[in-house]
Amino acid sequence: MHWFWLLLPWVLASGLLARVLAVQRSRDRARRAHARAVGQLSQSNLTLNRISQAVESASDAIGIGDMEANSVYHNQAHVALFGYTVDELNAVDEPAALFADKAVAATIHASVRAGRSWSGETDIKTKDGRNIPAFVRADIIRDDEGRPVGIFGVFRDITQERNRAAERERADRLESLGLLAGGIAHDFANLLTVIMGNITLVQLNGQLPAPEATRLGEVERAAWRAKDLTHQLLTFAKGGEPEMKRVELAAILRESLVFALHGATQVSASEDVASDLWPVEADEGQLGQVFNNLALNAVQAMDGRGTLLVAAENLVSGPGQSTLPAGLRLVHARIIDNGPGIPPGSLAKIFDPFFTTKATGTGLGLATVYSIIKKHGGQINVESTVGTGTTFHVFLRAAV
């Protein structure tokens, strides 16, 4: 190695070592830069992959289109909500096919193209023609230099929120009307007591001529009918706090079927009640009143001819089934008839106090049914198609 020490002064003097070291440092910097670039690219791909997974698994429907409103991407929730793949939607020859209101769609598109985001509630339209209420947000997509290159939309089905809001509004309205009806009914009951007492005293006298006695009998019968109406008002207003106990709902449903069919010789009835139906925690008398009313209404709606089905099954509450919290063990009972159905205009008012489509109805039967089910912590819904029939759905908490 003595040659190394002989050459070292010459190497240092010539600057060769400096150049070698400089080249080595340059190579080291290049390797580090390359490593950083590879790392950044890898990190970028990882980030994009995570974003893609998040968008695909999102519960909201997300769609992306170009500036000419052609679809380029739908996530899974978008396909599930609307029913269209990208190619299917692009093949539809209808402007703003995803919106029920074309004027709203035009407003959204104009706002976004002008650089303003849009958000609000509107009805969307699915591939199978259904209109669904949704919260919609739309905005522009820009490239790195700020130029608009596309539009994205986010859609959230708010059917459940609308249903819950309607339930709260109906419950509040019934509570207010119940307080009013209860006060009136209480005072009216006191007046009826005086009227009926005096009628009885006159009848006991026994000295009325026959025509007057007949008229007084008619007055008495009218007073008794008024008393029944007063009792209905008080039941609706107060409902009576349910005396809860473990109840077998299957027996109540069968008794209601027998009650409703009494005298209805041209109505055929059937039942589809689960053999392992869970018991419910309820007031047996009040539930009997509920299902007697529903079954009798069904027979009357069919004008004494048709088919009545009573069904019940066990159910664990989940999205789209009821507005009750998810995960509850429920018993789901249905009263189904094939009568003329209920027009849409009447369907929304069916549980309102004093609303009736019957010539001799008081409009308190279904209002009382609704009040009783709510006091039991349950839910009642109705669906109907004109010319096909009506189904009442009752959800009650299971005692298991």
Phi and psi in degrees as a GROMACS rama.xvg file:
@    title "Ramachandran Plot"
@    xaxis  label "Phi"
@    yaxis  label "Psi"
@TYPE xy
-65.9408  -24.7871  HIS-2
-63.6166  -30.8237  TRP-3
-62.0065  -44.2802  PHE-4
-70.3267  -28.5112  TRP-5
-70.3404  -35.7624  LEU-6
-85.1144  -21.0034  LEU-7
-55.783  -46.8868  LEU-8
-59.2658  -39.1149  PRO-9
-66.5223  -40.4841  TRP-10
-62.9229  -44.9736  VAL-11
-63.8685  -40.7573  LEU-12
-68.0571  -34.417  ALA-13
-79.8688  -11.7001  SER-14
76.8217  7.17343  GLY-15
-61.6274  -41.3859  LEU-16
-61.6067  -39.873  LEU-17
-61.733  -41.3219  ALA-18
-67.3065  -38.3485  ARG-19
-61.8755  -45.1644  VAL-20
-64.3156  -38.2496  LEU-21
-63.5945  -44.3931  ALA-22
-60.7957  -42.1204  VAL-23
-63.7137  -41.787  GLN-24
-64.2049  -38.5997  ARG-25
-62.6801  -42.6042  SER-26
-63.9765  -40.2441  ARG-27
-61.9511  -43.5233  ASP-28
-62.9754  -40.517  ARG-29
-63.3263  -43.2069  ALA-30
-62.3172  -41.5584  ARG-31
-66.1345  -40.8326  ARG-32
-63.6591  -41.903  ALA-33
-62.5534  -42.3709  HIS-34
-62.5428  -41.1661  ALA-35
-64.5607  -42.6673  ARG-36
-61.6039  -44.6265  ALA-37
-62.3562  -42.0469  VAL-38
-63.1322  -43.1854  GLY-39
-64.7168  -41.9731  GLN-40
-62.2496  -42.6622  LEU-41
-62.5354  -43.8799  SER-42
-63.9918  -39.9125  GLN-43
-62.676  -44.1608  SER-44
-63.5431  -38.4396  ASN-45
-63.9519  -42.9227  LEU-46
-63.3624  -45.6268  THR-47
-61.405  -39.0211  LEU-48
-64.2181  -42.1098  ASN-49
-65.9962  -40.844  ARG-50
-62.6479  -43.6984  ILE-51
-60.454  -42.6292  SER-52
-64.0947  -40.8676  GLN-53
-64.671  -43.4312  ALA-54
-65.0998  -41.9793  VAL-55
-66.642  -33.0109  GLU-56
-93.0926  -0.39008  SER-57
-64.0987  144.636  ALA-58
-77.855  -24.0864  SER-59
-78.9329  146.647  ASP-60
-78.7627  127.063  ALA-61
-124.203  127.366  ILE-62
-131.095  146.668  GLY-63
-125.9  136.088  ILE-64
-133.559  166.906  GLY-65
-86.2006  -176.627  ASP-66
-70.2788  -13.7577  MET-67
-96.7152  12.303  GLU-68
69.8264  22.0713  ALA-69
-85.3536  135.29  ASN-70
-74.0496  139.636  SER-71
-124.881  -16.9412  VAL-72
-157.501  137.109  TYR-73
-130.856  133.447  HIS-74
-81.3107  175.976  ASN-75
-60.6216  -40.5024  GLN-76
-64.7252  -33.3669  ALA-77
-65.2269  -45.9237  HIS-78
-63.9884  -40.538  VAL-79
-66.4814  -37.7606  ALA-80
-75.0694  -50.3273  LEU-81
-91.1619  -29.5905  PHE-82
90.9417  -2.21998  GLY-83
-101.643  136.821  TYR-84
-82.0356  172.678  THR-85
-58.884  -48.59  VAL-86
-63.516  -39.8096  ASP-87
-64.1665  -41.5308  GLU-88
-68.7773  -39.6918  LEU-89
-66.0173  -23.3848  ASN-90
-84.4375  -9.44023  ALA-91
-76.8759  124.816  VAL-92
-92.4221  64.6181  ASP-93
-150.253  122.171  GLU-94
-63.2522  139.051  PRO-95
50.1635  52.0272  ALA-96
-63.3508  -20.8216  ALA-97
-84.2936  -3.18945  LEU-98
-117.971  135.302  PHE-99
-71.7494  -35.5657  ALA-100
-104.583  107.742  ASP-101
-67.4991  -28.9846  LYS-102
-66.2507  -40.338  ALA-103
-64.1586  -42.2549  VAL-104
-60.0237  -41.4548  ALA-105
-65.3717  -38.959  ALA-106
-63.1325  -43.7435  THR-107
-61.2559  -48.5128  ILE-108
-64.1672  -42.0108  HIS-109
-65.3624  -39.7131  ALA-110
-63.6796  -45.6607  SER-111
-67.7385  -42.3838  VAL-112
-63.9461  -26.2086  ARG-113
-83.8112  1.54239  ALA-114
91.3182  11.9564  GLY-115
-111.425  132.148  ARG-116
-71.9109  156.949  SER-117
-131.38  136.872  TRP-118
-146.852  145.809  SER-119
166.246  -177.412  GLY-120
-103.481  136.313  GLU-121
-158.772  165.081  THR-122
-86.5132  132  ASP-123
-102.304  164.229  ILE-124
-123.002  128.62  LYS-125
-92.1962  170.111  THR-126
-60.0662  -35.3833  LYS-127
-88.1908  11.7493  ASP-128
90.7699  3.95178  GLY-129
-80.0498  143.998  ARG-130
-99.4382  128.31  ASN-131
-127.04  130.676  ILE-132
-68.9656  137.841  PRO-133
-146.629  152.102  ALA-134
-94.5651  127.233  PHE-135
-121.799  137.259  VAL-136
-129.334  130.804  ARG-137
-132.115  144.545  ALA-138
-156.014  168.609  ASP-139
-85.9249  151.046  ILE-140
-109.807  129.465  ILE-141
-118.392  153.3  ARG-142
-84.5248  -173.968  ASP-143
-62.696  -22.5912  ASP-144
-98.2563  8.32365  GLU-145
86.285  6.88071  GLY-146
-83.6944  136.414  ARG-147
-67.604  130.044  PRO-148
-126.356  -9.25521  VAL-149
-175.397  -179.762  GLY-150
-132.941  139.433  ILE-151
-121.954  149.982  PHE-152
-131.649  139.916  GLY-153
-119.767  128.816  VAL-154
-124.514  131.343  PHE-155
-125.766  121.811  ARG-156
-65.4425  120.79  ASP-157
-112.979  25.7366  ILE-158
-57.8053  -46.3652  THR-159
-63.5752  -41.3805  GLN-160
-62.4074  -41.3002  GLU-161
-62.8866  -42.877  ARG-162
-63.7072  -42.1677  ASN-163
-65.2515  -39.7162  ARG-164
-63.9486  -40.323  ALA-165
-65.609  -38.5535  ALA-166
-62.7197  -44.5112  GLU-167
-64.1209  -41.8611  ARG-168
-63.9303  -43.333  GLU-169
-64.3885  -42.628  ARG-170
-62.8098  -42.6516  ALA-171
-63.7646  -41.9318  ASP-172
-65.1897  -42.3324  ARG-173
-65.2945  -37.6332  LEU-174
-63.7704  -43.792  GLU-175
-64.6581  -45.5323  SER-176
-66.4039  -33.6193  LEU-177
-63.2251  -41.3356  GLY-178
-62.1587  -43.0507  LEU-179
-65.567  -47.9501  LEU-180
-63.3001  -38.6852  ALA-181
-63.1188  -43.0887  GLY-182
-63.6922  -44.0812  GLY-183
-65.3905  -45.5291  ILE-184
-62.5431  -38.5503  ALA-185
-63.7299  -46.0383  HIS-186
-66.7387  -40.0509  ASP-187
-65.1156  -37.8305  PHE-188
-61.5641  -39.0945  ALA-189
-64.4317  -40.7915  ASN-190
-66.1448  -39.326  LEU-191
-64.2111  -34.8142  LEU-192
-60.0799  -42.9982  THR-193
-65.444  -46.3072  VAL-194
-60.7225  -48.5725  ILE-195
-68.9877  -33.6776  MET-196
-63.2869  -42.636  GLY-197
-70.9712  -34.9623  ASN-198
-59.7618  -44.6513  ILE-199
-61.434  -42.7313  THR-200
-61.8426  -41.4732  LEU-201
-65.9447  -40.235  VAL-202
-66.934  -34.6747  GLN-203
-66.7412  -24.2966  LEU-204
-63.9832  -36.1412  ASN-205
70.1456  13.2313  GLY-206
-109.868  10.069  GLN-207
-77.0329  140.554  LEU-208
-62.0017  156.868  PRO-209
-55.8966  -46.4514  ALA-210
-60.1126  -42.4766  PRO-211
-68.1604  -35.6838  GLU-212
-64.8863  -37.9241  ALA-213
-64.321  -45.8669  THR-214
-62.6906  -39.4686  ARG-215
-64.6717  -34.8703  LEU-216
-63.9149  -37.8379  GLY-217
-65.6949  -38.8887  GLU-218
-62.3688  -41.0596  VAL-219
-63.5426  -43.7156  GLU-220
-63.4261  -39.498  ARG-221
-63.8229  -37.8818  ALA-222
-65.9882  -37.697  ALA-223
-66.3417  -39.2125  TRP-224
-63.7183  -38.3041  ARG-225
-64.1786  -35.6718  ALA-226
-66.5451  -40.6258  LYS-227
-60.8423  -42.8233  ASP-228
-63.2736  -39.9986  LEU-229
-61.8502  -40.3644  THR-230
-62.7697  -40.5591  HIS-231
-62.5506  -41.8335  GLN-232
-61.7064  -44.0616  LEU-233
-67.3042  -36.9763  LEU-234
-63.6811  -43.6948  THR-235
-64.4418  -42.5604  PHE-236
-68.9369  -45.2776  ALA-237
-100.125  -36.6143  LYS-238
72.4205  -21.609  GLY-239
70.3738  118.902  GLY-240
-60.143  124.976  GLU-241
-62.7233  138.501  PRO-242
-91.4425  97.5851  GLU-243
-77.3376  135  MET-244
-155.349  171.301  LYS-245
-73.8895  121.366  ARG-246
-127.473  138.003  VAL-247
-88.112  107.146  GLU-248
-68.0633  -30.1398  LEU-249
-56.7791  -42.3979  ALA-250
-65.0601  -40.0283  ALA-251
-64.3144  -40.8507  ILE-252
-63.9491  -41.8966  LEU-253
-66.9692  -39.3627  ARG-254
-64.4215  -37.903  GLU-255
-65.6493  -35.9697  SER-256
-64.6404  -44.985  LEU-257
-62.7136  -43.4359  VAL-258
-60.5793  -45.5775  PHE-259
-70.4071  -30.494  ALA-260
-86.5052  -3.51979  LEU-261
-60.9067  114.765  HIS-262
86.1499  -9.86278  GLY-263
-95.1121  78.6471  ALA-264
-72.4699  -17.7891  THR-265
-103.942  16.7196  GLN-266
-107.724  123.251  VAL-267
-93.5973  140.364  SER-268
-127.279  150.497  ALA-269
-147.389  163.323  SER-270
-134.516  148.787  GLU-271
-137.497  72.875  ASP-272
-105.538  126.638  VAL-273
-58.0135  135.387  ALA-274
-66.221  -25.4384  SER-275
-105.637  30.5951  ASP-276
-57.3767  130.812  LEU-277
-67.8019  146.204  TRP-278
-71.3967  162.479  PRO-279
-122.152  156.542  VAL-280
-94.7224  106.836  GLU-281
-158.948  172.079  ALA-282
-90.7828  113.153  ASP-283
-59.9438  -43.6854  GLU-284
-62.599  -44.0428  GLY-285
-67.5854  -38.8492  GLN-286
-66.0282  -35.9127  LEU-287
-59.7762  -41.9248  GLY-288
-61.6724  -41.2561  GLN-289
-61.1645  -54.1393  VAL-290
-77.6518  -28.122  PHE-291
-61.0544  -44.7165  ASN-292
-63.5186  -46.7518  ASN-293
-64.9467  -43.8717  LEU-294
-67.9684  -41.4273  ALA-295
-65.8602  -41.1488  LEU-296
-58.6241  -40.7091  ASN-297
-63.2811  -44.6073  ALA-298
-63.6948  -42.3123  VAL-299
-66.6599  -37.0907  GLN-300
-63.5172  -32.594  ALA-301
-83.9682  1.65673  MET-302
56.9844  38.7543  ASP-303
77.0363  6.80178  GLY-304
-138.124  130.759  ARG-305
147.725  -158.634  GLY-306
-126.823  131.295  THR-307
-118.907  129.328  LEU-308
-121.276  130.73  LEU-309
-112.811  122.402  VAL-310
-131.787  154.266  ALA-311
-156.702  144.829  ALA-312
-150.735  159.378  GLU-313
-80.8865  148  ASN-314
-154.539  140.255  LEU-315
-104.404  120.337  VAL-316
-60.7596  141.889  SER-317
-153.545  179.053  GLY-318
-57.601  136.511  PRO-319
83.4658  -4.55142  GLY-320
-95.7868  -44.0394  GLN-321
-157.882  174.411  SER-322
-92.3435  5.78177  THR-323
-72.7701  156.282  LEU-324
-56.37  144.203  PRO-325
-67.0183  148.741  ALA-326
91.9334  -2.46395  GLY-327
-78.6796  143.83  LEU-328
-84.2  122.371  ARG-329
-126.805  157.928  LEU-330
-109.46  124.238  VAL-331
-106.681  110.86  HIS-332
-106.897  144.159  ALA-333
-131.536  136.657  ARG-334
-114.622  114.74  ILE-335
-122.166  128.449  ILE-336
-125.929  161.528  ASP-337
-111.452  40.0466  ASN-338
-77.9984  -161.784  GLY-339
-72.707  -11.3814  PRO-340
81.916  171.612  GLY-341
-114.58  126.658  ILE-342
-60.0782  147.464  PRO-343
-54.3149  -36.6549  PRO-344
-64.5338  -31.6629  GLY-345
-86.4206  -28.3066  SER-346
-59.5845  -38.2528  LEU-347
-69.073  -18.4313  ALA-348
-108.79  6.2254  LYS-349
-59.3742  -29.7784  ILE-350
-98.8106  3.60722  PHE-351
-72.8186  137.951  ASP-352
-59.8557  139.256  PRO-353
71.8543  3.92669  PHE-354
-91.625  127.299  PHE-355
-150.484  150.663  THR-356
-106.3  1.61559  THR-357
-90.6526  144.565  LYS-358
-64.821  -31.7877  ALA-359
-113.679  14.8081  THR-360
-80.0806  156.641  GLY-361
-99.1458  -17.1629  THR-362
77.0056  19.9293  GLY-363
-111.007  -15.6751  LEU-364
-60.0873  -57.1225  GLY-365
-72.4355  -30.0993  LEU-366
-62.8499  -40.2615  ALA-367
-68.1515  -40.9312  THR-368
-57.2104  -46.9796  VAL-369
-60.3622  -44.8697  TYR-370
-61.7048  -42.4618  SER-371
-64.7899  -45.5673  ILE-372
-63.1305  -40.1655  ILE-373
-64.9319  -38.1989  LYS-374
-67.0411  -20.5573  LYS-375
-89.1825  3.2399  HIS-376
73.4482  21.8476  GLY-377
-108.123  -159.876  GLY-378
-150.349  144.283  GLN-379
-129.309  132.199  ILE-380
-127.625  161.961  ASN-381
-137.319  140.416  VAL-382
-132.728  142.27  GLU-383
-152.818  146.421  SER-384
-127.936  124.104  THR-385
-58.8994  128.557  VAL-386
88.6446  -7.30475  GLY-387
-117.208  -44.3095  THR-388
142.749  -173.976  GLY-389
-136.694  143.312  THR-390
-128.685  125.731  THR-391
-99.1388  129.056  PHE-392
-107.376  126.092  HIS-393
-120.42  125.407  VAL-394
-112.144  122.808  PHE-395
-126.059  145.479  LEU-396
-72.38  132.207  ARG-397
-76.5189  150.773  ALA-398
-97.7225  54.1946  ALA-399
